[in-house]
Each structure stands twice: as C-alpha cells, then as structure tokens.
Amino acid sequence: MDMLVVEGGRPLRGTVTVSGSKNAALPILAATLAVEGPVHLEGVPDLVDVHTLTTLLSALGATATTRTPGRWDVRVGDESPCLADYELVRRMRAGVCVLGPLLARRGRACVSLPGGCNIGHRPIDLHLKGLRALGARIRIDRGYVFAEADRLTGAEIDLTGPQGSTVTGTANVLVAACLARGTTTLHGAAREPEIVDLGHFLNAAGARIRGLGTSRLVIEGVAELHGVSYRIIPDRIEAATLLVAAAITQGELRIGNTRREHLSAVLQTLHEIGVAVESDGIDGLHVAAAQELRSTEITASPYPGVPTDVQAQFTALLSLATGRSVVTDTVFPDRFLHIPELCRMGAHIRREPGRGLITGVRQLSGACVMASDLRASAALLLAALAAKGESVIRRIYHLDRGYERLENKLNAVGAVIRRVNDAPEHLPDSLRVLGTMPPLTEDDAPPIPPPKFLAREDAAAKESAP
C-alpha cells in the first residue's frame, strides 16, 4: 500500500490539463452492454474505477481493450452472462449501473447490492422503483438483485428521493427505457452533466431522448442501439479540485480542458471567497491567488448547486479563510470524515449534524493523516500543499479511484509530492515523535467562540439596555 509525502508551502504555477470525467465514463461504459456493435470511447480517464468496471464488463461477455491512453474499444460478444458478482461491485458503487443495461438487452440480471459506503447511506430503492415501473420483476435475495423482464414497457416514473434526484438511478432507468416498448417519462431525473453526457452517448447510438439537462426526460423506446464513437466530457470535479489547489497555495494556474458552464456554482463560490477565475481561450480557466480568503456559507446540493464531491475541498480551503464559515451537505449529510483529519493539521472545525462550522486559522501544519474516501483524500492533499512542513497522507488508494495521476500533475506545476510505500522507515523525520516539546505561544491558540449561554446573556443585556 502506498502513501503520499507532501512538502507544503509551495505556490502552484503553470498549466495543467483536466482528464475525462470519471462520473460520466463509468455509466457510459456500463451502457455499452445495451449496444449492438462496437463502441469507441475517447477521453476515458486512466483510473482504478475504470479498470474495475472494464473487468466487470469482461465478466459479462464484453471485450474491453485500450491501446492508447484515454481510448477504449468495447464490444459485446457473449450475451449469456448476467451475473455482476459482489467481489467486483463492492469495489465501486458505479458497478450497479450494469443493472439497467443487462435487463433491457438480455431480459435478466443478477447484480450484487453495492453494500455500505463511507460517505453515508446510499440505497438503490429508486433504481428498483423505476425498473419495476417499466415492467421488471425484481427480488432481492442473498445480497443480490434478481431482475427479469420479457419486454420492458414505457411508463411515467418519478425518481425524486429524500436528498433530491438519484444520479446512478437515473442512469439505470434511462438506459433501460431506451429499449422499452413505447414512451417513458422520467420526472425528478438527475440534471448533472454526467447524466446529460450519458444521454448524448445513447442518442448517438440511436436512442430518442428529449429534455436532457432538465428534470423531465422523455424517452421513446427503440428496437436496438447501434455502435458509436464518442468522447467523454472533462471532469468538472477534478477541475474544481485544481481551482481550489491554486487558491489554497496562493498560486496561479491555467487549467485546460474544462467546461465553464459545468462549474457555475463552484466559480460563484470561489468569487465569494475572493478567488478570481477568468476564461482563458476556448476550454481554459485562469485562476489567480486571492489577497485574502474570505469566509462564506456553502451548501452542497444536487446540480446545478455546489457538488457534494467538492464539499471536502472547499472545507479545506475555508479552514484558511478569515472569519467563520459554514459548510452544509444536503446530499450526503454524513460526508464529513475529513474534518478530524483537517483538525490534526491545525484547522479549527466543529462538526454538527449535516454541516461543519469553520473558524479560519492563519496556517496549517504538516501532519500524518488518513483518507476516508475519494474526495476526503483530495481535501487532505490540498491542505497538505498549503501546510507548513511535511505531511503524510495514508490510504491514497481512494485518490487513485477518481483522479488520474493527480500528484504528477501537481508536481509539474510546483508541488513536491512523493509516492512511497507505507512503511515506518518512509515516515519523514519531521513527523516523528520529538524528544522535547516546541515552545508554544498565545498565537498558537485558535479563537474560541463564547459558550452559547454567554452569547444569549449578551444578547439579552443589549435588548434591556436603554
């Protein structure tokens, strides 16, 4: 197992290019199971999750090959397999996206339930609700979803859930509806750019989908989907992570292969914090360091809101902003496991249900931290880039699931990051236990908010004052 050793305090400067979108590539790869004929995909990121899904495709009778970075050829040769085994699906929740394509094309599917997730409860009941509405017979047994359908039939389906629309659920039902008899209308469909990209891919393969980018999709079923060549959109989450990397290190970056229209909420939030981002050419963004990072309130919500996948990165950035900030996550209210690790680096953050209360500090310090999930690992890496001294980030296999050689991209623009084996001898001397304590000063203590009862007494005193 590897870990990252990061030397902090170095402003990032230069040009970096965003890879293709993970969250678009995975459902599109899964959708190739519903296509008759060869599929050629470009812009596919080289990620652990992508390789896991192509392994799953192979187990389901498809041949997935890559000869050039970013390019994959997929063709289904054997349509008899229908088992998506637990050992593959448990590694990556997007594996459940094969359920809809298998059911629509082969009439049956046996797909493992994804299981637990570090960022919170993520049931697939809306997936099953949508597929049942199309006429599927579904039973859950021994941790697997067993689904059958002689022929799916179009229906009116509402996919709205307690935390908003379901992205993977929309992907599953959308693909299945493309091969259903008649017309399907999806209400409460996810509006994320990755779902729009999946819809464009399906339309290029012969589907008839209207309303992409809205919460109401109308799908006219077709007899089959044909082979197609298609390019995946850029990864808006990686782009946002790089924007925050420039801001948190007081650097200046040009970020290529971006879609500004996919980043509106992120750019607005950066503007509120004091970070200037300008368009630079057709697909580039230029971000310059802020004179002072300002506090703000952020609420992560379904698109077009601030993505939950950027909540942790913004939490790291606001830990260095002047004043007090509030970060709320309405999509995954439990997605705050990065907070204790940021506090190990000197951040002053108090966690409350569904949100984090941040009091900005002047500087973070290097420390040994441990990633709990994909985006938490990115947030810890960003904090380490800004911190004084060296940091060690463990469990970086999370990072490799969603970012294509991120440390190489950052090193090319001024970072100093080493990937080493996670072993005691590779721990930097600066992070080993010291024989003596360093001197402490009053400046080392972060501001502590007054107790709530004192705040209430102060308010009462002001009201009673003449």
C-alpha positions as CSV (number, residue, x, y, z in Angstrom):
1,M,0.0,0.0,0.0
2,D,1.3,3.5,-0.9
3,M,1.2,6.8,0.9
4,L,1.9,10.4,-0.2
5,V,4.6,12.5,1.4
6,V,3.9,16.2,0.7
7,E,6.2,19.2,1.2
8,G,3.8,22.1,1.8
9,G,4.1,25.8,1.4
10,R,4.8,26.0,-2.3
11,P,2.6,28.1,-4.6
12,L,1.4,26.2,-7.7
13,R,2.2,28.0,-11.0
14,G,1.8,26.8,-14.6
15,T,-0.6,24.9,-16.8
16,V,-2.4,21.7,-16.0
17,T,-5.0,19.7,-18.1
18,V,-8.1,18.1,-16.7
19,S,-8.8,14.4,-17.6
20,G,-12.1,12.9,-18.8
21,S,-14.9,12.6,-16.3
22,K,-15.0,9.6,-14.1
23,N,-18.6,10.0,-13.2
24,A,-19.5,10.2,-16.9
25,A,-17.2,7.4,-18.1
26,L,-18.5,4.8,-15.7
27,P,-22.2,4.8,-16.6
28,I,-21.4,5.1,-20.3
29,L,-19.1,2.1,-20.1
30,A,-21.9,0.2,-18.3
31,A,-24.3,1.3,-21.0
32,T,-22.2,-0.4,-23.7
33,L,-23.8,-3.6,-22.6
34,A,-27.1,-2.4,-24.2
35,V,-25.4,-1.6,-27.5
36,E,-25.2,-4.0,-30.5
37,G,-22.0,-3.3,-32.3
38,P,-18.6,-1.8,-31.5
39,V,-18.2,1.3,-29.2
40,H,-15.2,3.5,-29.4
41,L,-14.7,5.9,-26.5
42,E,-12.2,8.7,-26.1
43,G,-11.3,10.8,-23.1
44,V,-11.7,7.9,-20.7
45,P,-9.6,8.6,-17.6
46,D,-7.0,6.0,-16.5
47,L,-8.4,5.2,-13.1
48,V,-8.8,2.2,-10.8
49,D,-12.5,2.5,-11.1
50,V,-12.4,2.4,-14.9
51,H,-10.3,-0.8,-14.8
52,T,-12.6,-2.3,-12.2
53,L,-15.6,-1.6,-14.5
54,T,-14.0,-2.9,-17.6
55,T,-13.2,-6.1,-15.7
56,L,-16.9,-6.3,-14.8
57,L,-17.8,-5.9,-18.5
58,S,-15.4,-8.7,-19.4
59,A,-17.2,-11.0,-16.9
60,L,-20.5,-10.0,-18.6
61,G,-19.4,-11.1,-22.0
62,A,-17.9,-7.9,-23.4
63,T,-14.4,-7.3,-24.7
64,A,-12.9,-4.0,-23.5
65,T,-9.5,-3.1,-24.8
66,T,-7.3,0.0,-24.7
67,R,-4.2,0.6,-26.8
68,T,-3.8,4.3,-26.5
69,P,-4.3,6.3,-23.2
70,G,-7.8,7.6,-22.9
71,R,-9.2,5.4,-25.7
72,W,-11.3,2.2,-25.1
73,D,-13.0,-0.1,-27.6
74,V,-15.9,-2.2,-26.2
75,R,-17.9,-4.8,-28.0
76,V,-20.3,-7.4,-26.5
77,G,-19.6,-10.9,-27.8
78,D,-21.5,-13.1,-25.4
79,E,-24.9,-12.1,-24.2
80,S,-25.5,-15.1,-21.9
81,P,-23.7,-13.9,-18.7
82,C,-25.9,-11.9,-16.4
83,L,-24.1,-12.1,-13.0
84,A,-22.4,-9.0,-11.6
85,D,-20.5,-10.5,-8.7
86,Y,-20.2,-9.0,-5.3
87,E,-16.4,-9.1,-5.4
88,L,-16.4,-6.6,-8.3
89,V,-19.4,-4.4,-7.4
90,R,-18.3,-3.9,-3.8
91,R,-15.2,-2.1,-5.0
92,M,-17.1,0.6,-6.7
93,R,-20.8,1.6,-6.4
94,A,-21.0,2.5,-10.1
95,G,-20.9,-1.2,-10.8
96,V,-24.7,-1.3,-10.1
97,C,-25.1,0.7,-13.3
98,V,-25.0,-2.5,-15.3
99,L,-28.4,-3.5,-13.9
100,G,-30.5,-1.4,-16.4
101,P,-28.5,-2.3,-19.5
102,L,-28.5,-6.0,-18.7
103,L,-32.2,-6.0,-18.0
104,A,-33.0,-4.1,-21.2
105,R,-30.8,-6.0,-23.6
106,R,-30.8,-9.5,-22.1
107,G,-34.1,-9.6,-20.2
108,R,-32.4,-10.7,-16.9
109,A,-29.8,-9.5,-14.5
110,C,-28.3,-10.7,-11.2
111,V,-26.4,-7.8,-9.7
112,S,-24.8,-7.6,-6.2
113,L,-26.1,-4.8,-3.9
114,P,-23.3,-2.3,-3.6
115,G,-23.2,-2.5,0.2
116,G,-22.0,0.2,2.7
117,C,-20.4,3.4,1.9
118,N,-18.1,5.7,3.9
119,I,-20.0,8.9,2.9
120,G,-23.4,7.7,4.1
121,H,-26.4,5.6,3.4
122,R,-26.9,5.2,-0.4
123,P,-29.8,2.8,-1.1
124,I,-30.9,1.8,-4.6
125,D,-34.6,1.7,-3.9
126,L,-35.3,4.4,-6.6
127,H,-33.4,2.3,-9.2
128,L,-35.7,-0.7,-8.4
129,K,-38.8,1.5,-8.3
130,G,-38.0,2.8,-11.8
131,L,-37.3,-0.6,-13.3
132,R,-40.4,-2.1,-11.7
133,A,-42.5,0.7,-13.3
134,L,-41.1,-0.4,-16.7
135,G,-42.4,-3.9,-16.0
136,A,-39.4,-5.7,-14.4
137,R,-39.9,-8.5,-11.9
138,I,-37.4,-7.9,-9.1
139,R,-36.5,-9.8,-6.0
140,I,-33.6,-9.2,-3.5
141,D,-32.0,-12.4,-2.2
142,R,-28.6,-13.2,-0.6
143,G,-27.4,-9.7,-1.2
144,Y,-28.2,-9.7,-4.9
145,V,-30.9,-8.0,-7.1
146,F,-32.5,-10.6,-9.3
147,A,-34.4,-8.9,-12.2
148,E,-36.3,-10.3,-15.2
149,A,-38.5,-8.8,-17.9
150,D,-39.9,-10.3,-21.1
151,R,-40.1,-6.8,-22.6
152,L,-39.9,-3.5,-20.8
153,T,-42.8,-1.1,-21.4
154,G,-42.7,2.7,-21.2
155,A,-44.2,4.4,-18.1
156,E,-44.4,7.6,-16.1
157,I,-41.8,7.4,-13.3
158,D,-40.9,9.8,-10.5
159,L,-37.3,9.4,-9.4
160,T,-37.3,12.1,-6.7
161,G,-35.7,11.0,-3.5
162,P,-35.3,12.5,0.1
163,Q,-32.0,14.0,-0.9
164,G,-33.1,15.0,-4.4
165,S,-32.6,13.2,-7.6
166,T,-30.7,9.9,-7.9
167,V,-27.8,10.1,-10.4
168,T,-27.0,6.4,-10.8
169,G,-30.7,5.6,-10.5
170,T,-31.4,8.0,-13.4
171,A,-28.6,6.3,-15.4
172,N,-30.0,2.8,-14.8
173,V,-33.6,3.7,-15.6
174,L,-32.7,5.9,-18.6
175,V,-30.7,3.1,-20.4
176,A,-33.5,0.6,-19.7
177,A,-36.1,3.0,-21.0
178,C,-34.3,3.4,-24.3
179,L,-35.1,-0.2,-25.2
180,A,-38.6,-0.3,-23.7
181,R,-41.7,-0.5,-25.8
182,G,-43.4,2.9,-26.1
183,T,-42.7,6.2,-24.3
184,T,-41.2,6.7,-20.9
185,T,-41.3,10.0,-19.0
186,L,-38.9,10.4,-16.1
187,H,-39.9,13.1,-13.5
188,G,-37.3,14.2,-11.0
189,A,-34.4,13.0,-13.2
190,A,-30.9,14.0,-12.3
191,R,-29.7,17.1,-14.2
192,E,-25.9,16.5,-13.7
193,P,-23.7,17.0,-16.7
194,E,-22.7,13.3,-16.4
195,I,-26.3,12.2,-17.0
196,V,-26.5,14.6,-19.9
197,D,-23.3,13.1,-21.3
198,L,-24.8,9.6,-20.9
199,G,-27.9,10.8,-22.8
200,H,-25.9,12.3,-25.6
201,F,-24.0,9.0,-25.9
202,L,-27.2,7.0,-26.1
203,N,-28.7,9.4,-28.6
204,A,-25.6,9.0,-30.7
205,A,-26.2,5.2,-30.6
206,G,-29.8,5.6,-31.8
207,A,-31.8,6.4,-28.7
208,R,-34.5,9.0,-28.7
209,I,-34.2,11.1,-25.5
210,R,-35.6,14.6,-25.1
211,G,-35.1,17.0,-22.2
212,L,-31.5,16.3,-21.3
213,G,-30.3,18.8,-18.7
214,T,-33.8,19.1,-17.2
215,S,-35.6,17.1,-14.5
216,R,-38.1,15.8,-17.0
217,L,-36.8,13.3,-19.6
218,V,-39.0,11.8,-22.4
219,I,-37.6,8.6,-23.9
220,E,-39.2,7.0,-27.0
221,G,-38.1,3.3,-27.0
222,V,-36.2,1.9,-29.9
223,A,-35.6,-1.7,-31.1
224,E,-31.8,-1.5,-30.6
225,L,-28.9,0.7,-30.1
226,H,-26.0,0.6,-32.6
227,G,-22.3,1.0,-32.3
228,V,-20.9,4.5,-32.0
229,S,-17.7,6.6,-31.4
230,Y,-18.0,9.1,-28.6
231,R,-15.8,11.5,-26.5
232,I,-16.3,11.8,-22.7
233,I,-16.7,15.3,-21.2
234,P,-14.0,16.8,-19.0
235,D,-14.1,16.0,-15.3
236,R,-15.7,19.0,-13.5
237,I,-14.8,17.7,-10.1
238,E,-11.1,17.4,-11.0
239,A,-11.3,20.9,-12.5
240,A,-12.8,22.2,-9.2
241,T,-10.1,20.5,-7.2
242,L,-7.4,22.1,-9.2
243,L,-9.0,25.5,-8.9
244,V,-9.0,25.1,-5.1
245,A,-5.4,23.9,-5.3
246,A,-4.3,27.2,-6.8
247,A,-6.3,29.2,-4.3
248,I,-5.2,27.3,-1.2
249,T,-1.5,27.5,-2.2
250,Q,-1.7,31.2,-3.2
251,G,-0.7,30.2,-6.7
252,E,-1.7,30.8,-10.2
253,L,-2.8,28.2,-12.7
254,R,-4.2,27.8,-16.2
255,I,-6.5,24.8,-16.2
256,G,-7.2,23.3,-19.6
257,N,-9.9,21.0,-20.9
258,T,-12.7,22.5,-18.8
259,R,-16.4,23.3,-19.4
260,R,-17.1,26.6,-17.6
261,E,-20.9,26.0,-17.9
262,H,-20.5,22.9,-15.7
263,L,-18.7,24.9,-12.9
264,S,-21.1,27.8,-12.4
265,A,-21.8,27.1,-8.7
266,V,-18.1,26.4,-8.0
267,L,-16.9,29.6,-9.7
268,Q,-19.6,31.6,-7.8
269,T,-18.4,30.2,-4.5
270,L,-14.7,30.9,-5.3
271,H,-15.7,34.5,-6.2
272,E,-17.4,34.8,-2.7
273,I,-14.2,33.6,-1.1
274,G,-12.2,36.1,-3.0
275,V,-10.6,33.9,-5.7
276,A,-10.7,35.3,-9.3
277,V,-11.2,32.9,-12.1
278,E,-11.3,34.1,-15.7
279,S,-11.9,32.2,-19.0
280,D,-8.7,31.6,-20.9
281,G,-9.3,30.5,-24.5
282,I,-11.9,28.0,-25.6
283,D,-11.6,25.5,-22.9
284,G,-9.3,27.0,-20.3
285,L,-9.7,28.8,-17.0
286,H,-7.1,31.0,-15.3
287,V,-7.2,31.2,-11.5
288,A,-5.0,33.7,-9.5
289,A,-4.3,33.8,-5.8
290,A,-6.5,35.9,-3.6
291,Q,-5.0,38.6,-1.4
292,E,-7.2,37.3,1.4
293,L,-9.5,34.3,1.6
294,R,-12.9,35.4,2.9
295,S,-15.3,33.2,4.9
296,T,-18.7,32.2,3.4
297,E,-21.5,29.8,3.7
298,I,-21.7,26.8,1.3
299,T,-24.5,24.3,0.8
300,A,-23.7,21.2,-1.3
301,S,-26.8,20.2,-3.3
302,P,-27.8,18.4,-6.5
303,Y,-26.8,20.1,-9.8
304,P,-26.7,23.0,-10.5
305,G,-25.7,23.6,-6.9
306,V,-22.3,23.2,-5.4
307,P,-21.4,19.5,-5.9
308,T,-21.2,17.3,-2.8
309,D,-18.0,15.9,-4.5
310,V,-16.3,19.3,-3.9
311,Q,-17.6,19.9,-0.3
312,A,-14.5,18.5,1.3
313,Q,-12.1,20.5,-0.9
314,F,-14.0,23.7,0.0
315,T,-13.8,22.8,3.7
316,A,-10.0,22.6,3.4
317,L,-9.9,26.0,1.6
318,L,-12.2,27.7,4.1
319,S,-10.1,26.5,7.0
320,L,-7.6,29.2,6.0
321,A,-10.2,31.9,5.3
322,T,-10.6,34.9,7.6
323,G,-13.7,34.7,9.8
324,R,-16.2,31.9,10.3
325,S,-17.7,29.7,7.5
326,V,-20.4,27.1,7.4
327,V,-20.4,24.2,5.1
328,T,-23.6,22.1,4.8
329,D,-24.1,19.0,2.8
330,T,-27.7,18.2,1.9
331,V,-26.8,15.3,-0.4
332,F,-24.7,13.2,2.0
333,P,-25.1,14.8,5.5
334,D,-22.6,12.3,7.0
335,R,-19.8,13.2,4.5
336,F,-17.6,14.9,7.0
337,L,-15.0,12.3,7.9
338,H,-12.3,14.6,6.6
339,I,-12.9,17.1,9.5
340,P,-11.0,15.3,12.2
341,E,-8.0,14.8,9.9
342,L,-8.0,18.5,8.9
343,C,-8.1,19.3,12.6
344,R,-4.9,17.2,13.0
345,M,-3.3,19.8,10.7
346,G,-4.4,22.7,12.8
347,A,-7.8,23.5,11.3
348,H,-10.5,24.7,13.7
349,I,-13.7,23.0,12.6
350,R,-16.6,21.8,14.7
351,R,-18.8,19.2,13.2
352,E,-22.6,19.3,13.7
353,P,-25.2,17.2,12.1
354,G,-25.0,17.7,8.3
355,R,-22.5,20.6,8.5
356,G,-19.1,21.9,9.6
357,L,-18.5,25.2,11.4
358,I,-15.1,26.6,10.5
359,T,-13.1,29.3,12.2
360,G,-10.3,30.2,9.8
361,V,-6.7,29.9,11.0
362,R,-3.6,31.7,9.7
363,Q,-1.7,28.5,8.8
364,L,-2.0,24.7,8.7
365,S,0.9,22.5,9.8
366,G,2.1,19.2,8.4
367,A,0.8,16.0,10.0
368,C,0.1,12.4,9.4
369,V,-3.5,12.0,8.2
370,M,-5.6,9.2,6.8
371,A,-8.1,9.4,3.9
372,S,-11.6,8.0,4.5
373,D,-13.0,8.3,0.9
374,L,-12.2,9.7,-2.5
375,R,-12.9,13.4,-2.1
376,A,-11.6,13.4,1.5
377,S,-8.3,12.3,0.2
378,A,-8.3,15.2,-2.3
379,A,-9.1,17.6,0.5
380,L,-6.3,16.3,2.7
381,L,-3.8,16.6,-0.2
382,L,-4.9,20.2,-0.8
383,A,-4.5,21.0,2.9
384,A,-1.0,19.4,2.8
385,L,0.0,21.5,-0.2
386,A,-0.8,24.7,1.9
387,A,0.6,23.5,5.2
388,K,3.9,24.4,6.8
389,G,6.2,21.4,6.7
390,E,5.7,17.9,5.6
391,S,2.6,15.8,5.6
392,V,1.8,12.1,5.1
393,I,-1.5,11.0,3.6
394,R,-2.4,7.4,4.0
395,R,-5.0,5.2,2.3
396,I,-4.4,7.0,-1.0
397,Y,-6.0,4.1,-2.9
398,H,-9.1,6.2,-2.5
399,L,-7.4,9.0,-4.5
400,D,-6.4,6.6,-7.3
401,R,-10.1,5.7,-7.8
402,G,-11.0,9.1,-9.0
403,Y,-8.0,11.2,-10.1
404,E,-5.7,10.4,-12.9
405,R,-2.1,10.7,-11.7
406,L,-3.0,13.8,-9.7
407,E,0.3,14.0,-7.9
408,N,2.2,14.0,-11.2
409,K,0.0,16.9,-12.5
410,L,0.6,18.9,-9.3
411,N,4.3,18.2,-9.3
412,A,4.5,19.6,-12.8
413,V,3.3,22.9,-11.5
414,G,5.5,23.3,-8.5
415,A,4.3,20.8,-5.8
416,V,6.7,18.4,-4.2
417,I,4.8,15.1,-3.6
418,R,6.4,11.7,-3.3
419,R,4.5,8.4,-3.6
420,V,6.2,5.8,-1.3
421,N,5.4,2.5,0.3
422,D,3.5,2.9,3.5
423,A,6.2,1.8,5.9
424,P,7.7,3.2,9.1
425,E,11.1,3.9,7.5
426,H,9.4,6.2,4.9
427,L,7.9,8.5,7.5
428,P,9.7,11.9,7.3
429,D,11.9,12.8,10.3
430,S,9.9,16.0,10.7
431,L,6.9,14.0,11.6
432,R,8.5,11.6,14.1
433,V,7.9,11.9,17.8
434,L,10.2,14.6,19.2
435,G,12.2,14.4,22.4
436,T,11.2,17.9,23.5
437,M,8.1,20.0,23.0
438,P,8.3,23.1,20.8
439,P,7.7,26.4,22.6
440,L,4.0,27.4,22.5
441,T,2.7,31.0,22.3
442,E,-0.7,32.6,22.5
443,D,-0.7,32.9,18.7
444,D,-0.9,29.1,18.6
445,A,-4.4,29.1,20.1
446,P,-7.2,29.5,17.6
447,P,-10.0,31.8,18.6
448,I,-12.6,30.0,20.7
449,P,-16.3,31.1,20.3
450,P,-18.0,32.0,23.6
451,P,-20.3,29.4,25.1
452,K,-23.9,29.7,23.8
453,F,-25.3,30.7,27.2
454,L,-22.9,33.7,27.3
455,A,-24.0,34.7,23.9
456,R,-27.6,34.6,25.0
457,E,-26.8,36.7,28.1
458,D,-25.0,39.3,25.9
459,A,-28.0,39.5,23.6
460,A,-30.4,39.9,26.5
461,A,-28.3,42.6,28.0
462,K,-28.3,44.6,24.8
463,E,-32.1,44.3,24.5
464,S,-32.6,45.6,28.0
465,A,-30.1,48.4,27.7
466,P,-31.7,51.9,27.5
